[in-house]
């Protein structure tokens, strides 16, 4: 009788033979390998799971996540598209996840420009879930990159609360300390006041000015005197910093100081004064800035053109339109940005855009692609897509970033193609643009 029962059990049992690894166990091992960042092993394990329809989606996810973490972004996008084809529809949550993971490997690249591109891409994503990646970036050996990281943290609610972020007030680079101070000042969080006050005695005077500005924004108005004093010092770097801080804090009493700065003999001071007048947002700033569109230094003229757009100064449209014919092509690109910010019809700048697109200077073409981020999607998406085919990476980077800012979900196919670009910073930027778009609710 026992033999008969065993025979029947053998006929109906469909479970695994002793020692056989089940698909569920394979999936668990693959997830464990991925968590340990052993991406080659993850790919090896999921190769078996892709044949099992029950686990196909989970295995596909681990496959393309592993590929992009190995910097095989093109293969990762291809694997994701295979999943989309199998599902019959795009999965925005998975695409966003892939885009973020595609950026992460570039944070540890030996080349500083690649690391900077990675953090710039993460900075485009308005979501607290990138905060841990920024926190890791505070360990970067380059102060400029750490400042970029601090800026990214300061733009996010969870980043502002981060102990690592606040601890960067002790960073060895003054620029990092200034970046953190500016963000804490904007936050309105008065619990930061005790952390800020010691920096009034910082070894660098520009940091002292930034600390005074942060405290002023947090209600400590007595520190206006420290900023005003710095605006009159001889040393240009501190004076320029003070003028920039006046714009940061939005203090109308600073208008005379900024207007005086427009006459400074140093171009950098004049540019700082113009930019701060834009942040101050006073209508009377327009008449003070317009004459600078005729000043001798192109860089100052460019800042003036962009600032007039920031101020929504419609009465400046005629002079900005004239600036489209400026002798300096960089100023023309800035005039494009200013006019688009003012809502001028695209036809006003279209001829200048076409002309500058054909110039040999890649920095100039990049400036045009950046300026187009101020336009309406229906007007500029086609041109930005053309920039994605530029022979030099820099314009492609600017175009991808602009598409992420001005475009909607309809530009994702173009950005997915850019994720296959041979240049790493372009791929990172395109991924950041996709994640930015998908972090926003769909348009109704």
DRENPAKOL-714644 format. One record per residue (C-alpha): residue number from 1; residue in one letter; x, y, z. Coordinates in pm, 1 decimal. Last residue first. Example, Ala and Ser with C-alpha at 12.3 -4.5 7.8 and 13.67 -1.06 7.14 Angstrom:
REM DRENPAKOL-714644
{pt 2, S, {1367.0, -106.0, 714.0}}
{pt 1, A, {1230.0, -450.0, 780.0}}
END
This chain:
REM DRENPAKOL-714644
{pt 444, X, {-419.9, 6702.4, -1846.5}}
{pt 443, X, {-42.9, 6719.7, -1835.0}}
{pt 442, X, {114.5, 6425.8, -1658.6}}
{pt 441, X, {243.9, 6490.0, -1305.0}}
{pt 440, X, {612.6, 6588.1, -1288.9}}
{pt 439, X, {887.3, 6347.2, -1180.6}}
{pt 438, X, {864.8, 6189.4, -1526.2}}
{pt 437, X, {991.3, 6507.2, -1690.5}}
{pt 436, X, {1282.6, 6541.3, -1450.4}}
{pt 435, X, {1374.0, 6172.8, -1482.8}}
{pt 434, X, {1384.0, 6211.0, -1860.9}}
{pt 433, X, {1601.0, 6523.5, -1838.0}}
{pt 432, X, {1838.2, 6353.0, -1594.8}}
{pt 431, X, {1877.9, 6062.0, -1835.3}}
{pt 430, X, {1952.3, 6301.8, -2120.0}}
{pt 429, X, {2214.6, 6475.2, -1907.1}}
{pt 428, X, {2382.4, 6147.7, -1812.2}}
{pt 427, X, {2394.2, 6030.9, -2173.6}}
{pt 426, X, {2534.2, 6364.4, -2291.2}}
{pt 425, X, {2794.1, 6356.4, -2013.3}}
{pt 424, X, {2899.5, 6005.2, -2122.9}}
{pt 423, X, {2951.7, 6079.4, -2493.3}}
{pt 422, X, {2867.8, 5794.9, -2732.0}}
{pt 421, X, {2496.8, 5889.8, -2720.3}}
{pt 420, X, {2261.0, 5603.4, -2630.7}}
{pt 419, X, {2081.6, 5813.8, -2368.7}}
{pt 418, X, {2027.3, 6064.0, -2650.5}}
{pt 417, X, {1793.5, 5812.1, -2814.8}}
{pt 416, X, {1594.9, 5801.0, -2492.5}}
{pt 415, X, {1587.2, 6181.3, -2498.9}}
{pt 414, X, {1430.3, 6186.3, -2844.1}}
{pt 413, X, {1169.6, 5929.1, -2737.3}}
{pt 412, X, {1102.5, 6129.6, -2416.9}}
{pt 411, X, {1007.4, 6445.9, -2607.0}}
{pt 410, X, {630.8, 6374.6, -2596.3}}
{pt 409, X, {641.4, 6338.1, -2220.0}}
{pt 408, X, {678.0, 6710.2, -2187.7}}
{pt 407, X, {932.7, 6958.6, -2313.6}}
{pt 406, X, {1067.9, 7286.9, -2181.3}}
{pt 405, X, {1294.7, 7178.7, -1898.6}}
{pt 404, X, {1393.7, 6830.5, -2011.4}}
{pt 403, X, {1435.9, 6953.5, -2368.0}}
{pt 402, X, {1665.5, 7227.8, -2238.8}}
{pt 401, X, {1887.6, 6973.3, -2061.5}}
{pt 400, X, {1912.4, 6759.9, -2375.1}}
{pt 399, X, {1991.5, 7063.4, -2590.6}}
{pt 398, X, {2260.3, 7188.6, -2352.6}}
{pt 397, X, {2430.4, 6847.8, -2351.5}}
{pt 396, X, {2407.7, 6818.8, -2730.9}}
{pt 395, X, {2563.3, 7165.2, -2763.9}}
{pt 394, X, {2859.5, 7049.3, -2548.9}}
{pt 393, X, {2903.4, 6708.9, -2715.9}}
{pt 392, X, {3030.5, 6828.2, -3056.9}}
{pt 391, X, {2898.3, 6696.6, -3391.8}}
{pt 390, X, {2548.8, 6836.2, -3319.8}}
{pt 389, X, {2279.2, 6571.2, -3365.0}}
{pt 388, X, {2100.4, 6656.0, -3037.4}}
{pt 387, X, {2095.0, 7014.4, -3167.4}}
{pt 386, X, {1838.8, 6905.9, -3427.4}}
{pt 385, X, {1610.4, 6792.7, -3144.0}}
{pt 384, X, {1648.6, 7136.9, -2989.0}}
{pt 383, X, {1525.7, 7291.3, -3314.2}}
{pt 382, X, {1215.7, 7071.9, -3323.2}}
{pt 381, X, {1142.8, 7128.9, -2955.4}}
{pt 380, X, {1162.4, 7507.7, -2986.8}}
{pt 379, X, {828.5, 7645.8, -3102.4}}
{pt 378, X, {579.5, 7389.3, -2969.8}}
{pt 377, X, {775.4, 7373.2, -2645.0}}
{pt 376, X, {746.1, 7743.8, -2574.7}}
{pt 375, X, {1073.4, 7926.3, -2528.9}}
{pt 374, X, {1298.9, 7982.9, -2229.1}}
{pt 373, X, {1480.9, 7650.6, -2278.8}}
{pt 372, X, {1578.0, 7790.6, -2620.4}}
{pt 371, X, {1851.1, 7997.3, -2455.6}}
{pt 370, X, {2041.3, 7681.6, -2356.2}}
{pt 369, X, {2040.6, 7556.0, -2715.0}}
{pt 368, X, {2164.0, 7898.5, -2827.3}}
{pt 367, X, {2440.4, 7898.5, -2566.9}}
{pt 366, X, {2550.3, 7551.7, -2680.5}}
{pt 365, X, {2580.1, 7677.2, -3037.6}}
{pt 364, X, {2804.4, 7955.4, -2908.5}}
{pt 363, X, {3016.7, 7714.1, -2706.3}}
{pt 362, X, {3046.7, 7496.0, -3018.0}}
{pt 361, X, {3208.0, 7780.9, -3220.3}}
{pt 360, X, {3174.1, 7688.7, -3588.2}}
{pt 359, X, {2858.7, 7891.9, -3648.5}}
{pt 358, X, {2563.4, 7734.6, -3831.7}}
{pt 357, X, {2334.9, 7721.9, -3529.9}}
{pt 356, X, {2402.6, 8091.7, -3482.0}}
{pt 355, X, {2236.6, 8183.8, -3812.2}}
{pt 354, X, {1936.7, 7957.8, -3758.3}}
{pt 353, X, {1877.1, 8101.5, -3409.7}}
{pt 352, X, {1917.4, 8456.0, -3541.9}}
{pt 351, X, {1650.6, 8393.6, -3804.4}}
{pt 350, X, {1414.4, 8235.1, -3552.6}}
{pt 349, X, {1442.7, 8516.8, -3297.0}}
{pt 348, X, {1135.4, 8724.8, -3380.0}}
{pt 347, X, {963.3, 8423.7, -3539.5}}
{pt 346, X, {954.2, 8270.0, -3193.2}}
{pt 345, X, {699.0, 8528.2, -3086.0}}
{pt 344, X, {815.2, 8732.8, -2785.1}}
{pt 343, X, {713.6, 8584.1, -2451.7}}
{pt 342, X, {944.9, 8801.0, -2243.3}}
{pt 341, X, {1153.5, 8499.2, -2151.2}}
{pt 340, X, {1189.0, 8431.6, -2523.6}}
{pt 339, X, {1319.7, 8783.7, -2575.9}}
{pt 338, X, {1581.6, 8753.5, -2302.6}}
{pt 337, X, {1702.8, 8413.1, -2415.4}}
{pt 336, X, {1737.0, 8526.8, -2776.8}}
{pt 335, X, {1916.1, 8841.0, -2656.2}}
{pt 334, X, {2167.2, 8617.5, -2476.5}}
{pt 333, X, {2237.7, 8435.3, -2803.4}}
{pt 332, X, {2290.1, 8769.3, -2978.4}}
{pt 331, X, {2527.7, 8874.3, -2699.8}}
{pt 330, X, {2730.8, 8561.8, -2766.2}}
{pt 329, X, {2737.3, 8654.0, -3134.4}}
{pt 328, X, {2918.0, 8980.0, -3068.0}}
{pt 327, X, {2854.2, 9253.9, -3323.9}}
{pt 326, X, {2496.5, 9276.8, -3194.9}}
{pt 325, X, {2222.1, 9210.5, -3451.7}}
{pt 324, X, {1990.9, 9025.0, -3208.1}}
{pt 323, X, {2069.3, 9317.0, -2975.8}}
{pt 322, X, {1822.3, 9529.8, -3178.1}}
{pt 321, X, {1546.7, 9292.8, -3070.5}}
{pt 320, X, {1667.3, 9334.1, -2714.5}}
{pt 319, X, {1647.2, 9711.7, -2752.9}}
{pt 318, X, {1290.4, 9691.3, -2890.1}}
{pt 317, X, {1177.5, 9434.2, -2628.4}}
{pt 316, X, {1298.4, 9643.3, -2332.9}}
{pt 315, X, {952.7, 9793.9, -2276.7}}
{pt 314, X, {833.5, 9442.5, -2204.8}}
{pt 313, X, {1059.1, 9416.3, -1901.4}}
{pt 312, X, {976.6, 9070.5, -1770.5}}
{pt 311, X, {1258.1, 9126.2, -1517.6}}
{pt 310, X, {1415.8, 8793.8, -1612.7}}
{pt 309, X, {1412.6, 8899.9, -1977.2}}
{pt 308, X, {1595.4, 9219.3, -1888.4}}
{pt 307, X, {1840.1, 9002.1, -1693.9}}
{pt 306, X, {1923.4, 8791.1, -2000.9}}
{pt 305, X, {2011.5, 9097.6, -2206.4}}
{pt 304, X, {2208.4, 9261.8, -1924.9}}
{pt 303, X, {2412.0, 8947.2, -1865.3}}
{pt 302, X, {2500.0, 8939.3, -2235.3}}
{pt 301, X, {2596.1, 9307.6, -2243.7}}
{pt 300, X, {2827.0, 9244.2, -1947.6}}
{pt 299, X, {2996.7, 8956.8, -2128.1}}
{pt 298, X, {3027.1, 9165.1, -2446.4}}
{pt 297, X, {3231.1, 9443.1, -2274.3}}
{pt 296, X, {3195.8, 9780.9, -2447.8}}
{pt 295, X, {2858.5, 9899.8, -2308.2}}
{pt 294, X, {2563.0, 9940.0, -2542.2}}
{pt 293, X, {2333.3, 9681.2, -2382.1}}
{pt 292, X, {2442.9, 9840.5, -2056.3}}
{pt 291, X, {2215.3, 10137.8, -2129.0}}
{pt 290, X, {1909.9, 9911.0, -2072.2}}
{pt 289, X, {2009.6, 9819.7, -1715.6}}
{pt 288, X, {1923.1, 10139.8, -1525.7}}
{pt 287, X, {1596.2, 10190.8, -1714.6}}
{pt 286, X, {1497.5, 9835.1, -1626.5}}
{pt 285, X, {1589.8, 9855.2, -1258.3}}
{pt 284, X, {1297.2, 10091.0, -1195.7}}
{pt 283, X, {1065.0, 9791.7, -1226.2}}
{pt 282, X, {1220.6, 9632.0, -917.8}}
{pt 281, X, {1283.5, 9257.9, -934.0}}
{pt 280, X, {1571.3, 9241.9, -686.9}}
{pt 279, X, {1681.8, 8926.8, -868.2}}
{pt 278, X, {1730.6, 9119.1, -1192.1}}
{pt 277, X, {1910.0, 9397.3, -1010.8}}
{pt 276, X, {2139.0, 9126.5, -873.7}}
{pt 275, X, {2234.9, 9015.0, -1224.3}}
{pt 274, X, {2314.9, 9371.4, -1328.8}}
{pt 273, X, {2527.2, 9437.5, -1019.1}}
{pt 272, X, {2725.1, 9116.4, -1067.5}}
{pt 271, X, {2788.8, 9206.7, -1433.3}}
{pt 270, X, {2912.6, 9552.7, -1337.3}}
{pt 269, X, {3139.2, 9399.6, -1073.3}}
{pt 268, X, {3281.9, 9150.4, -1323.5}}
{pt 267, X, {3340.9, 9430.9, -1573.4}}
{pt 266, X, {3563.2, 9619.3, -1324.6}}
{pt 265, X, {3551.3, 9998.2, -1362.8}}
{pt 264, X, {3232.0, 10018.6, -1159.4}}
{pt 263, X, {2945.8, 10216.8, -1317.0}}
{pt 262, X, {2682.2, 9944.2, -1284.5}}
{pt 261, X, {2796.2, 9902.4, -924.0}}
{pt 260, X, {2649.1, 10242.9, -840.7}}
{pt 259, X, {2310.4, 10113.0, -950.4}}
{pt 258, X, {2367.6, 9810.5, -729.8}}
{pt 257, X, {2447.5, 10025.7, -427.5}}
{pt 256, X, {2148.8, 10252.5, -496.2}}
{pt 255, X, {1919.9, 9945.6, -520.3}}
{pt 254, X, {2043.1, 9787.2, -195.8}}
{pt 253, X, {1766.9, 9941.1, 11.5}}
{pt 252, X, {1529.0, 9722.0, -192.2}}
{pt 251, X, {1668.1, 9409.7, -13.6}}
{pt 250, X, {1599.8, 9096.9, -216.5}}
{pt 249, X, {1822.7, 8873.7, -2.8}}
{pt 248, X, {1988.8, 8706.8, -300.8}}
{pt 247, X, {2008.3, 9029.1, -501.8}}
{pt 246, X, {2193.1, 9201.0, -220.6}}
{pt 245, X, {2409.1, 8888.7, -195.4}}
{pt 244, X, {2536.4, 8941.1, -549.4}}
{pt 243, X, {2645.7, 9292.5, -461.4}}
{pt 242, X, {2827.5, 9162.9, -154.6}}
{pt 241, X, {3007.2, 8896.3, -357.5}}
{pt 240, X, {3117.2, 9157.3, -611.2}}
{pt 239, X, {3260.3, 9371.3, -333.6}}
{pt 238, X, {3438.8, 9071.5, -179.9}}
{pt 237, X, {3594.7, 8976.5, -513.4}}
{pt 236, X, {3677.9, 9335.0, -605.0}}
{pt 235, X, {3883.2, 9424.0, -299.4}}
{pt 234, X, {3827.5, 9794.3, -249.3}}
{pt 233, X, {3544.7, 9761.8, 1.0}}
{pt 232, X, {3215.9, 9944.8, -53.5}}
{pt 231, X, {2973.1, 9655.3, -101.5}}
{pt 230, X, {3130.7, 9485.9, 200.6}}
{pt 229, X, {2997.2, 9762.4, 427.0}}
{pt 228, X, {2644.9, 9718.1, 290.8}}
{pt 227, X, {2660.1, 9345.3, 362.5}}
{pt 226, X, {2775.7, 9397.2, 720.4}}
{pt 225, X, {2512.8, 9669.5, 780.5}}
{pt 224, X, {2236.6, 9436.2, 658.7}}
{pt 223, X, {2333.0, 9211.3, 949.3}}
{pt 222, X, {2091.5, 9393.3, 1180.4}}
{pt 221, X, {1806.3, 9234.3, 988.1}}
{pt 220, X, {1834.4, 8897.4, 1162.3}}
{pt 219, X, {1505.3, 8768.8, 1017.3}}
{pt 218, X, {1624.4, 8451.5, 848.9}}
{pt 217, X, {1701.6, 8638.6, 529.0}}
{pt 216, X, {1937.4, 8862.8, 725.5}}
{pt 215, X, {2108.3, 8556.8, 874.9}}
{pt 214, X, {2175.7, 8419.6, 527.7}}
{pt 213, X, {2309.6, 8755.0, 407.9}}
{pt 212, X, {2542.6, 8784.2, 708.9}}
{pt 211, X, {2668.7, 8431.1, 645.2}}
{pt 210, X, {2731.6, 8512.1, 277.9}}
{pt 209, X, {2926.6, 8822.5, 381.0}}
{pt 208, X, {3138.1, 8619.2, 622.6}}
{pt 207, X, {3200.5, 8364.7, 346.0}}
{pt 206, X, {3328.0, 8645.0, 123.1}}
{pt 205, X, {3555.5, 8752.5, 409.6}}
{pt 204, X, {3735.4, 8420.0, 417.8}}
{pt 203, X, {3871.9, 8307.3, 755.0}}
{pt 202, X, {3515.5, 8276.0, 882.2}}
{pt 201, X, {3412.7, 8499.2, 1174.8}}
{pt 200, X, {3052.9, 8551.5, 1057.3}}
{pt 199, X, {3074.8, 8178.1, 994.4}}
{pt 198, X, {3008.7, 8113.9, 1363.9}}
{pt 197, X, {2657.1, 8261.4, 1318.0}}
{pt 196, X, {2536.6, 8009.5, 1061.4}}
{pt 195, X, {2491.9, 7699.5, 1275.5}}
{pt 194, X, {2313.1, 7893.2, 1549.6}}
{pt 193, X, {2078.7, 8042.2, 1285.0}}
{pt 192, X, {1986.0, 7706.5, 1126.5}}
{pt 191, X, {1687.9, 7659.7, 1359.0}}
{pt 190, X, {1547.0, 7967.5, 1187.4}}
{pt 189, X, {1440.1, 7765.5, 882.5}}
{pt 188, X, {1338.2, 8021.9, 619.0}}
{pt 187, X, {1496.3, 7797.2, 356.4}}
{pt 186, X, {1642.3, 8077.3, 145.7}}
{pt 185, X, {1905.7, 8154.9, 409.5}}
{pt 184, X, {1988.9, 7787.1, 442.8}}
{pt 183, X, {2041.9, 7766.1, 67.1}}
{pt 182, X, {2270.4, 8069.8, 57.9}}
{pt 181, X, {2472.0, 7940.0, 352.3}}
{pt 180, X, {2519.3, 7599.0, 190.5}}
{pt 179, X, {2651.4, 7755.8, -129.7}}
{pt 178, X, {2882.9, 7987.5, 64.3}}
{pt 177, X, {3031.6, 7695.4, 257.7}}
{pt 176, X, {3089.5, 7507.8, -65.7}}
{pt 175, X, {3259.1, 7808.3, -225.1}}
{pt 174, X, {3482.2, 7845.0, 79.7}}
{pt 173, X, {3627.7, 7498.8, 27.3}}
{pt 172, X, {3740.0, 7318.4, 345.0}}
{pt 171, X, {3383.1, 7216.7, 423.6}}
{pt 170, X, {3268.0, 7318.8, 772.0}}
{pt 169, X, {2929.4, 7446.6, 656.5}}
{pt 168, X, {2919.9, 7108.5, 484.0}}
{pt 167, X, {2784.2, 6968.2, 810.8}}
{pt 166, X, {2451.6, 7122.5, 720.2}}
{pt 165, X, {2439.4, 6910.2, 407.4}}
{pt 164, X, {2553.5, 6594.7, 584.3}}
{pt 163, X, {2292.6, 6649.3, 853.5}}
{pt 162, X, {2026.6, 6661.7, 582.4}}
{pt 161, X, {1733.0, 6890.6, 653.2}}
{pt 160, X, {1803.3, 7109.9, 350.9}}
{pt 159, X, {1841.9, 6798.2, 137.8}}
{pt 158, X, {1505.0, 6664.9, 251.7}}
{pt 157, X, {1339.9, 6984.8, 128.3}}
{pt 156, X, {1536.2, 6985.2, -200.7}}
{pt 155, X, {1713.9, 7275.0, -371.9}}
{pt 154, X, {1985.9, 7293.4, -107.1}}
{pt 153, X, {2089.3, 6936.5, -182.2}}
{pt 152, X, {2152.2, 7021.4, -546.9}}
{pt 151, X, {2346.4, 7332.8, -453.6}}
{pt 150, X, {2556.2, 7127.5, -212.4}}
{pt 149, X, {2637.9, 6884.9, -495.1}}
{pt 148, X, {2746.7, 7168.5, -722.2}}
{pt 147, X, {2959.9, 7306.6, -439.2}}
{pt 146, X, {3110.0, 6958.2, -392.6}}
{pt 145, X, {3186.4, 6958.4, -764.3}}
{pt 144, X, {3369.7, 7288.9, -739.4}}
{pt 143, X, {3558.0, 7166.2, -432.9}}
{pt 142, X, {3695.3, 6858.0, -609.1}}
{pt 141, X, {3777.5, 6554.4, -394.8}}
{pt 140, X, {3420.1, 6430.4, -386.7}}
{pt 139, X, {3298.9, 6332.6, -38.1}}
{pt 138, X, {2998.8, 6567.8, -58.1}}
{pt 137, X, {2892.1, 6351.8, -352.4}}
{pt 136, X, {2771.7, 6078.1, -119.1}}
{pt 135, X, {2514.8, 6323.1, 15.7}}
{pt 134, X, {2405.1, 6396.4, -340.9}}
{pt 133, X, {2330.3, 6029.5, -400.3}}
{pt 132, X, {2138.0, 6008.3, -72.5}}
{pt 131, X, {1928.1, 6314.2, -174.8}}
{pt 130, X, {1810.6, 6164.4, -506.2}}
{pt 129, X, {1483.9, 6038.6, -352.3}}
{pt 128, X, {1396.9, 6392.2, -245.3}}
{pt 127, X, {1266.7, 6471.8, -592.4}}
{pt 126, X, {1294.9, 6765.5, -829.2}}
{pt 125, X, {1536.9, 6596.2, -1073.5}}
{pt 124, X, {1750.1, 6849.8, -1263.3}}
{pt 123, X, {2017.1, 6841.1, -992.8}}
{pt 122, X, {2072.7, 6472.8, -1070.4}}
{pt 121, X, {2184.0, 6576.1, -1419.4}}
{pt 120, X, {2418.4, 6841.5, -1282.7}}
{pt 119, X, {2555.6, 6575.8, -1048.6}}
{pt 118, X, {2634.0, 6345.3, -1339.8}}
{pt 117, X, {2771.8, 6623.5, -1560.0}}
{pt 116, X, {3008.2, 6731.4, -1281.2}}
{pt 115, X, {3131.4, 6374.0, -1245.6}}
{pt 114, X, {3196.9, 6362.5, -1620.2}}
{pt 113, X, {3378.2, 6697.6, -1618.4}}
{pt 112, X, {3592.4, 6583.8, -1325.6}}
{pt 111, X, {3728.8, 6284.2, -1511.6}}
{pt 110, X, {3811.3, 5990.5, -1284.0}}
{pt 109, X, {3448.3, 5876.3, -1298.4}}
{pt 108, X, {3283.8, 5811.0, -961.4}}
{pt 107, X, {2965.3, 6010.2, -1017.6}}
{pt 106, X, {2937.7, 5863.2, -1370.1}}
{pt 105, X, {2802.0, 5535.4, -1233.9}}
{pt 104, X, {2489.1, 5705.8, -1092.0}}
{pt 103, X, {2341.4, 5864.7, -1404.6}}
{pt 102, X, {2197.4, 5549.6, -1563.4}}
{pt 101, X, {2042.4, 5458.7, -1227.9}}
{pt 100, X, {1832.1, 5774.4, -1242.7}}
{pt 99, X, {1714.5, 5703.9, -1597.1}}
{pt 98, X, {1638.5, 5340.4, -1517.2}}
{pt 97, X, {1416.7, 5437.7, -1226.0}}
{pt 96, X, {1235.9, 5695.3, -1439.2}}
{pt 95, X, {1178.6, 5433.3, -1707.2}}
{pt 94, X, {1047.2, 5184.7, -1450.3}}
{pt 93, X, {798.9, 5433.4, -1306.2}}
{pt 92, X, {695.8, 5548.4, -1651.3}}
{pt 91, X, {608.8, 5201.9, -1781.5}}
{pt 90, X, {553.8, 5243.4, -2154.7}}
{pt 89, X, {299.6, 5010.7, -2314.9}}
{pt 88, X, {255.8, 4676.9, -2492.2}}
{pt 87, X, {408.7, 4481.5, -2206.5}}
{pt 86, X, {637.5, 4282.2, -2437.2}}
{pt 85, X, {726.7, 4589.4, -2639.9}}
{pt 84, X, {795.8, 4783.4, -2322.1}}
{pt 83, X, {1020.3, 4501.2, -2198.0}}
{pt 82, X, {1214.5, 4506.1, -2523.7}}
{pt 81, X, {1242.1, 4883.6, -2488.7}}
{pt 80, X, {1402.2, 4837.4, -2146.1}}
{pt 79, X, {1656.7, 4596.9, -2294.0}}
{pt 78, X, {1742.5, 4850.8, -2566.5}}
{pt 77, X, {1775.5, 5126.4, -2308.6}}
{pt 76, X, {2013.8, 4907.7, -2108.7}}
{pt 75, X, {2218.1, 4817.9, -2416.6}}
{pt 74, X, {2264.4, 5187.6, -2494.1}}
{pt 73, X, {2348.9, 5262.7, -2132.8}}
{pt 72, X, {2625.5, 5007.5, -2101.4}}
{pt 71, X, {2773.0, 5216.1, -1822.1}}
{pt 70, X, {2788.3, 4908.4, -1593.2}}
{pt 69, X, {2512.5, 5071.0, -1386.5}}
{pt 68, X, {2320.1, 5104.0, -1713.1}}
{pt 67, X, {2350.9, 4731.0, -1779.5}}
{pt 66, X, {2260.6, 4631.3, -1425.4}}
{pt 65, X, {1942.5, 4838.2, -1431.1}}
{pt 64, X, {1863.7, 4692.8, -1772.3}}
{pt 63, X, {1889.2, 4333.7, -1648.4}}
{pt 62, X, {1732.6, 4386.3, -1307.3}}
{pt 61, X, {1422.0, 4530.8, -1470.0}}
{pt 60, X, {1412.0, 4253.9, -1729.0}}
{pt 59, X, {1422.2, 3991.8, -1452.3}}
{pt 58, X, {1131.0, 4153.4, -1270.0}}
{pt 57, X, {927.5, 4177.3, -1591.6}}
{pt 56, X, {1010.5, 3823.4, -1710.3}}
{pt 55, X, {943.0, 3649.3, -1379.2}}
{pt 54, X, {616.6, 3472.8, -1466.9}}
{pt 53, X, {716.1, 3448.7, -1833.5}}
{pt 52, X, {1021.9, 3237.7, -1744.5}}
{pt 51, X, {1284.4, 3261.8, -2018.5}}
{pt 50, X, {1412.6, 3591.9, -1880.7}}
{pt 49, X, {1484.9, 3409.6, -1554.5}}
{pt 48, X, {1782.1, 3218.6, -1693.2}}
{pt 47, X, {1964.7, 3532.3, -1813.7}}
{pt 46, X, {1870.5, 3688.4, -1479.0}}
{pt 45, X, {2152.6, 3502.2, -1303.6}}
{pt 44, X, {2437.4, 3606.9, -1534.3}}
{pt 43, X, {2316.8, 3966.1, -1546.7}}
{pt 42, X, {2317.1, 3985.6, -1166.3}}
{pt 41, X, {2667.2, 3832.6, -1156.1}}
{pt 40, X, {2793.2, 4104.5, -1391.2}}
{pt 39, X, {2616.7, 4368.8, -1174.1}}
{pt 38, X, {2776.3, 4283.2, -841.7}}
{pt 37, X, {2651.7, 4602.7, -681.7}}
{pt 36, X, {2578.7, 4420.8, -351.5}}
{pt 35, X, {2211.4, 4512.0, -395.2}}
{pt 34, X, {2233.8, 4373.7, -748.2}}
{pt 33, X, {2374.2, 4043.2, -624.1}}
{pt 32, X, {2096.6, 4016.5, -366.4}}
{pt 31, X, {1833.0, 4092.3, -628.3}}
{pt 30, X, {1979.6, 3823.2, -852.6}}
{pt 29, X, {1987.2, 3573.0, -566.2}}
{pt 28, X, {1622.4, 3647.2, -485.0}}
{pt 27, X, {1529.0, 3609.2, -849.8}}
{pt 26, X, {1711.4, 3277.9, -871.0}}
{pt 25, X, {1528.6, 3156.2, -561.2}}
{pt 24, X, {1196.8, 3248.9, -718.3}}
{pt 23, X, {1297.0, 3072.6, -1038.5}}
{pt 22, X, {1364.4, 2754.4, -839.1}}
{pt 21, X, {1709.2, 2604.3, -788.7}}
{pt 20, X, {1715.1, 2222.5, -811.0}}
{pt 19, X, {1884.3, 2043.6, -519.0}}
{pt 18, X, {1590.8, 1811.4, -454.0}}
{pt 17, X, {1369.8, 1805.4, -762.9}}
{pt 16, X, {1148.1, 2103.5, -799.1}}
{pt 15, X, {770.7, 2079.0, -763.0}}
{pt 14, X, {542.0, 1897.7, -1004.7}}
{pt 13, X, {431.5, 1606.6, -784.6}}
{pt 12, X, {136.5, 1422.8, -944.2}}
{pt 11, X, {307.3, 1105.0, -1072.9}}
{pt 10, X, {552.8, 1070.3, -784.3}}
{pt 9, X, {270.6, 1099.5, -529.6}}
{pt 8, X, {85.0, 816.1, -707.5}}
{pt 7, X, {392.7, 594.8, -689.6}}
{pt 6, X, {448.6, 673.7, -326.5}}
{pt 5, X, {89.1, 582.5, -249.8}}
{pt 4, X, {124.6, 248.8, -432.8}}
{pt 3, X, {448.0, 165.6, -246.2}}
{pt 2, X, {281.7, 236.3, 88.9}}
{pt 1, X, {0.0, 0.0, 0.0}}
END
